[in-house]
Amino acid sequence: FGYDQGVFGGLITNPDFLDTFGHPGTGFLGIIVSIYNIGCLIDCGLNFVFGARFGRRQAIWIAMCCIIVGAILQTSAFSVAQLMIGRIITGMGVGIDTSTVPTYQAELCKADRRGRLVTTEVQLAFRFVLTFARFYSLALVSLWHISSTMVDGPFAWSFPIACQTIFALIIIILIIGLPETPRWLIQQGRVDEAVEVMSKVFDAPPTDAFIVAEKEAILNAVAIESSSPFMWSKLFHRDPLQTGWRVFLACLVLFMNQWAGINVIVFYAPTVLETNIGLARSDLESVDRILPYCKFNYFMLCFGASLNAIPWCYSAEILPLSVRAQGTSLAVMNNWLWVFVIVMVTPTMIANITWKAYFVFMACNFAFVPMIYFLFPETKGLSLEEIDYLFLKEDRLSLEDAHRQGNSTNDSLNNNKMEDTAQVGMVENI
């Protein structure tokens, strides 16, 4: 996720790339780059079929296969049509990946560890962007200087595209040793396998009280879902839990994620640096000319430590359980739709209004500040059940009251579990 976006933006100014594909105009170039996101959008919706029928684990495997096929088509492309088809297929793989992995993570870990995993994701995102910035700086200074002698021709742009198959192959190998999620196994009626997976993942015997309670909770949840088939209209209901409003907020936070302006840099940094700032390749050796490039990297670092990961977590956790999977999918589809729009129009914006294009994204960021303050409730320290109390139309609770209500509910559930465990122990002793 992110490799094709990052690497392709550095290739569209390569002379051999432009010669091979007929020097596309700014509008057409925007379509070539952004059509990757159409593939992402399509398979976010189709992932319901893959996820429900094949499971989370095999869905990830299918995603990696799509990425490999798409990368091969792009690497061997000598026509725009083949390049665009390859980008769509690669995008389809990323679409399945981005809508499956968060669900896989949530269904395979304890509730008290989800926050820690999200925090880790934010830190990894920060470090990835930092590493990318350093690598990109070195690449611009060194590889471009020797491109005319050592890496000239199709190899200069096809090899970076082909490298993404390495990461996909690594994931395919690693996924062999990963289990399927207990929830999906129970949905398929494979309860014994689900218990075995939970026993291995949580390092506890099948008779452990936690394993028994988790199994019963999943069985009850699956039974409730089976008794009331999902309808897409539920995403827009104006019910006491404000489901429609919460789905809107999930889409809005990912809308903000894109209109912050990050993908203008990720996809078109070389174009902007050369065309708008006048930064030639040899100018990177000059300290005064490298300052604008450092500002680009600073923006990427700040984005990587905040908006790169937090909206993906927030959009899922504010949704009620009954529409969480479908609402998350809709929010992610909304994300990829805006990526497509931004990436498609950016070359035209840069060509017509040059550096003033950044005023559009600057204005959006200013507008987002009051929207975040007034529209989005704080969810720090709240369980998924406690978040529901923040949105109740009647008897809506404050953050502190939601904590107290959630704690009392959890205490009641824990007491019930202890009573059930005691009864199970009595039966076993008999």
C-alpha positions in Angstrom: 0.0 0.0 0.0 1.5 3.3 -1.1 4.5 2.0 -3.1 2.9 2.3 -6.5 1.7 5.8 -5.6 5.1 7.0 -4.4 7.2 5.5 -7.1 5.0 6.4 -10.1 5.1 10.1 -9.3 8.9 10.0 -9.8 8.7 8.3 -13.2 6.4 10.6 -15.1 9.2 13.1 -15.8 11.6 10.4 -17.1 12.5 11.2 -20.7 12.3 7.5 -21.9 8.9 7.1 -20.1 7.5 10.1 -21.9 8.9 9.0 -25.3 7.5 5.5 -24.9 4.0 6.7 -24.2 3.9 9.6 -26.6 4.4 12.6 -24.3 0.8 12.6 -23.0 -0.7 16.0 -22.2 -1.3 17.2 -18.7 -5.0 16.1 -18.7 -4.3 12.7 -20.1 -1.3 12.2 -17.9 -3.5 12.9 -14.9 -5.9 10.1 -16.1 -3.0 7.7 -16.5 -1.8 8.3 -13.0 -5.1 8.5 -11.3 -6.8 5.5 -12.9 -5.0 3.4 -10.4 -7.4 4.7 -7.8 -10.4 3.7 -9.8 -9.2 0.1 -9.4 -8.9 0.7 -5.6 -12.4 2.1 -5.5 -13.9 -0.8 -7.5 -12.5 -3.6 -5.4 -13.4 -1.9 -2.1 -17.0 -2.7 -3.0 -16.2 -6.1 -4.5 -14.3 -7.1 -1.4 -17.6 -8.0 0.2 -17.7 -10.9 -2.2 -14.0 -11.9 -1.6 -14.1 -11.3 2.2 -17.4 -13.2 2.8 -16.7 -16.1 0.4 -13.0 -16.7 0.7 -12.2 -15.2 4.1 -9.8 -12.4 5.2 -6.7 -14.5 4.7 -7.4 -15.6 1.2 -8.7 -12.1 0.3 -5.2 -10.7 1.2 -3.7 -13.4 -1.0 -5.9 -12.5 -3.9 -5.0 -8.8 -3.4 -1.2 -9.6 -3.7 -1.8 -11.7 -6.8 -3.6 -8.7 -8.4 -0.7 -6.4 -7.5 1.8 -8.8 -9.1 -0.2 -9.2 -12.3 -0.7 -5.4 -12.5 3.0 -4.7 -11.9 4.0 -7.2 -14.6 1.6 -5.5 -17.1 3.0 -2.1 -16.2 6.6 -3.2 -16.4 6.2 -4.7 -19.8 3.9 -2.0 -21.2 4.8 -0.2 -24.4 1.4 1.2 -25.0 -0.8 3.5 -22.9 -3.7 1.0 -23.0 -1.6 -1.8 -21.4 -0.1 0.7 -18.9 -3.6 1.8 -17.8 -4.9 -1.8 -17.6 -2.0 -2.7 -15.4 -2.6 0.3 -13.1 -6.3 -0.6 -12.7 -5.4 -4.2 -11.8 -2.8 -3.1 -9.3 -5.3 -0.7 -7.8 -7.8 -3.5 -7.5 -5.3 -5.4 -5.4 -4.6 -2.4 -3.2 -8.4 -1.8 -2.8 -8.9 -5.4 -1.5 -5.8 -5.0 0.7 -6.8 -1.7 2.3 -10.4 -2.8 3.1 -9.4 -6.3 4.4 -6.3 -5.8 6.6 -7.9 -3.5 9.1 -10.8 -6.0 9.5 -8.3 -8.9 9.8 -6.4 -7.0 12.5 -9.5 -6.1 14.5 -10.9 -9.6 14.4 -7.7 -11.3 15.5 -6.6 -9.3 18.5 -7.9 -8.5 21.9 -9.9 -5.3 22.4 -7.4 -3.8 24.8 -4.6 -4.1 22.2 -6.3 -2.5 19.3 -5.3 1.0 20.4 -1.7 -0.1 20.8 -1.8 -1.5 17.2 -3.2 1.7 15.8 -0.5 3.7 17.7 2.1 1.4 16.2 0.7 2.0 12.7 1.0 5.8 13.2 4.6 5.4 14.2 5.4 3.1 11.3 3.7 5.6 8.9 5.9 8.4 10.4 9.1 6.3 10.0 8.1 5.2 6.5 7.7 8.7 5.3 10.9 9.8 6.9 12.7 6.9 5.2 11.1 7.7 1.9 12.1 11.3 2.2 15.8 10.4 2.8 15.8 7.8 0.1 14.2 10.2 -2.4 16.7 12.9 -1.6 19.6 10.5 -2.3 17.9 9.1 -5.4 17.5 12.6 -6.9 21.1 13.5 -6.3 22.7 10.2 -7.3 20.5 8.1 -9.6 19.4 11.0 -11.8 23.0 12.1 -12.3 24.1 8.7 -13.6 20.8 7.9 -15.5 22.3 9.0 -18.8 25.0 6.4 -18.6 24.0 3.5 -16.4 20.2 3.4 -16.1 19.1 5.0 -19.3 16.2 3.5 -21.4 13.2 1.6 -20.3 15.0 0.1 -17.3 15.1 3.5 -15.6 11.2 3.5 -15.2 10.2 -0.2 -15.6 12.5 -1.5 -12.8 11.0 0.6 -10.0 7.5 -0.5 -11.0 8.6 -4.2 -11.0 10.1 -3.9 -7.5 6.6 -3.9 -6.0 6.2 -7.5 -6.9 9.0 -8.3 -4.3 6.8 -6.9 -1.4 3.7 -8.8 -2.7 5.6 -12.1 -2.9 6.9 -11.6 0.7 3.3 -11.1 1.9 2.1 -14.2 0.0 4.8 -16.3 1.7 4.0 -14.8 5.2 0.3 -15.2 4.8 0.8 -19.0 4.6 1.7 -19.0 8.3 -1.2 -16.8 9.4 -4.5 -18.1 10.6 -8.0 -17.2 9.4 -10.0 -15.1 11.8 -12.3 -16.9 14.3 -15.3 -14.7 13.3 -15.2 -15.8 9.7 -14.6 -19.5 10.6 -17.7 -19.4 12.9 -19.7 -17.7 10.2 -18.9 -20.7 8.0 -19.9 -23.2 10.8 -16.3 -24.2 11.6 -16.5 -23.6 15.3 -13.9 -26.1 16.3 -11.3 -24.5 14.0 -12.2 -21.1 15.4 -11.6 -22.3 18.9 -8.3 -23.8 17.9 -7.2 -20.5 16.3 -8.1 -18.5 19.4 -6.3 -21.0 21.6 -3.1 -20.5 19.5 -3.3 -16.8 19.1 -4.2 -16.0 22.7 -1.9 -18.8 24.1 -4.7 -20.4 26.2 -6.3 -23.8 26.3 -9.7 -24.2 24.6 -11.4 -24.5 28.0 -10.0 -21.1 29.2 -12.8 -18.7 30.4 -11.7 -16.0 27.9 -11.8 -18.4 25.0 -15.2 -19.8 26.0 -16.6 -16.2 26.4 -15.2 -15.1 23.1 -16.7 -18.1 21.3 -20.1 -17.4 22.8 -19.9 -13.7 22.0 -19.1 -14.4 18.4 -21.8 -17.1 18.1 -24.4 -14.7 19.5 -23.2 -11.9 17.2 -23.4 -14.1 14.1 -26.9 -15.3 15.2 -28.1 -11.8 15.5 -26.7 -10.8 12.1 -28.2 -13.8 10.5 -31.6 -13.1 11.9 -31.7 -9.6 10.3 -30.2 -9.4 6.8 -28.2 -6.3 6.1 -29.8 -3.7 3.8 -27.7 -0.8 2.4 -30.4 1.7 3.4 -29.4 1.1 7.0 -26.3 3.2 6.3 -28.5 6.3 6.0 -31.0 5.7 8.8 -31.8 8.5 11.1 -32.2 6.2 14.1 -31.5 6.8 17.8 -27.8 5.9 17.3 -27.5 8.4 14.5 -26.2 5.8 12.1 -26.5 8.0 9.0 -24.7 10.9 10.7 -21.9 8.6 11.8 -21.4 7.2 8.3 -21.2 10.7 7.0 -18.5 11.6 9.6 -16.6 8.5 8.6 -16.7 9.6 4.9 -15.9 13.2 5.9 -12.7 12.4 7.9 -11.3 10.5 4.9 -12.3 13.3 2.6 -10.2 15.6 4.8 -7.4 13.1 4.6 -7.2 13.6 0.8 -7.9 17.3 0.5 -5.1 18.1 2.9 -3.0 17.9 -0.3 -0.7 14.9 0.4 -1.2 13.2 -2.9 -0.2 16.3 -4.9 3.2 15.7 -3.4 3.2 11.9 -3.4 2.2 11.7 -7.1 3.7 14.9 -8.6 6.6 16.0 -6.5 9.2 15.9 -9.3 6.8 17.7 -11.7 6.1 20.4 -9.2 9.7 20.9 -8.3 10.9 21.1 -11.9 8.0 23.0 -13.4 6.7 25.3 -10.7 9.8 25.9 -8.6 12.3 25.7 -11.4 14.4 23.1 -9.5 16.5 21.3 -12.1 18.2 18.0 -11.3 21.6 19.5 -10.8 20.3 22.2 -8.5 19.9 19.7 -5.7 23.6 20.2 -4.9 22.8 23.9 -4.1 21.8 24.6 -0.5 19.5 27.5 -1.4 17.7 25.5 -4.1 17.1 22.4 -1.9 15.1 24.4 0.7 11.8 24.1 -1.2 12.4 20.3 -1.4 13.0 20.1 2.3 9.7 21.9 2.9 7.9 19.2 0.8 9.5 16.5 3.0 8.5 18.4 6.2 4.9 18.4 5.1 5.1 14.7 4.4 6.6 14.0 7.8 3.8 15.9 9.6 1.2 14.1 7.5 2.7 10.7 8.2 2.6 11.3 11.9 -1.1 12.4 12.0 -3.5 12.3 9.1 -1.9 9.3 7.4 -3.3 6.8 9.8 -5.7 8.4 12.3 -8.6 8.9 9.9 -8.5 5.2 8.9 -8.9 4.2 12.6 -11.5 6.9 13.5 -13.7 6.2 10.5 -14.1 2.6 11.7 -14.5 3.1 15.4 -17.2 5.7 15.3 -19.6 3.4 13.3 -22.1 1.2 15.1 -21.5 -2.5 15.1 -24.5 -3.3 12.8 -23.0 -1.3 9.9 -19.3 -1.2 10.8 -18.0 -3.4 7.9 -20.3 -1.9 5.3 -19.8 1.7 6.5 -16.0 1.3 6.6 -16.1 0.0 3.0 -18.2 3.0 1.9 -15.8 5.4 3.6 -12.8 3.8 2.0 -14.5 3.9 -1.4 -15.1 7.6 -0.8 -11.4 8.0 0.0 -10.3 6.4 -3.3 -12.8 8.4 -5.2 -11.3 11.7 -4.0 -7.8 10.4 -4.6 -8.8 9.8 -8.2 -10.3 13.3 -8.5 -7.3 15.1 -7.0 -4.7 13.1 -8.9 -6.5 13.6 -12.2 -7.0 17.4 -11.9 -3.6 18.2 -10.4 -1.6 18.3 -13.7 -4.1 20.7 -15.1 -4.0 22.9 -12.0 -0.2 23.0 -12.0 -0.1 23.8 -15.7 -2.7 26.6 -15.5 -2.2 28.3 -12.1 1.2 26.9 -11.2 2.2 27.3 -7.5 -1.2 28.9 -6.7 -2.8 25.5 -6.8 -1.6 25.0 -3.3 -3.9 27.8 -2.1 -6.8 25.4 -2.8 -5.4 22.8 -0.3 -4.3 25.5 2.2 -7.9 26.9 2.3 -9.2 23.3 2.8 -6.9 22.8 5.8 -8.0 26.0 7.4 -11.6 25.1 6.9 -11.1 21.6 8.4 -9.9 23.1 11.8 -13.3 24.3 13.0 -15.1 21.3 11.4 -12.9 18.9 13.4 -13.5 20.8 16.6 -17.3 21.1 16.3 -18.3 18.0 14.4 -16.1 15.2 15.6 -16.3 13.9 19.2 -13.2 12.7 21.0 -13.0 8.9 21.3 -9.8 8.6 23.2 -10.0 6.0 25.9 -13.5 4.9 24.9 -14.4 1.3 24.0 -16.5 0.8 20.8 -19.6 0.3 23.0 -19.0 3.5 24.9 -18.7 5.5 21.7 -22.4 4.7 21.0 -23.4 6.7 24.1 -21.8 9.8 22.6 -24.2 9.7 19.6 -27.5 8.8 21.3 -30.2 11.3 20.3 -31.9 10.9 23.6 -30.0 10.8 26.9 -26.7 11.7 25.1 -23.8 11.4 27.4 -20.6 13.4 27.8 -17.2 11.9 27.5 -16.9 11.3 31.3 -20.5 10.0 31.5 -19.8 7.6 28.6 -16.8 6.3 30.5 -18.8 5.7 33.6 -21.7 4.1 31.7 -19.3 1.9 29.7 -17.5 0.9 32.9 -20.7 -0.1 34.6 -21.8 -2.1 31.6 -18.4 -3.8 31.5 -18.6 -4.6 35.2 -22.0 -6.2 34.7 -20.8 -8.2 31.7 -17.7 -9.3 33.7 -19.9 -10.4 36.6 -22.1 -12.4 34.3 -19.0 -14.0 32.7 -17.7 -14.9 36.2 -21.0 -16.5 37.1 -21.1 -18.5 33.8 -17.5 -19.6 34.4 -18.3 -20.7 37.9 -21.3 -22.7 36.6 -19.1 -24.3 34.0 -16.6 -25.3 36.7 -19.3 -26.8 38.8 -20.5 -28.9 35.9 -17.0 -30.1 35.1 -16.5 -31.0 38.8 -19.7 -33.0 38.8 
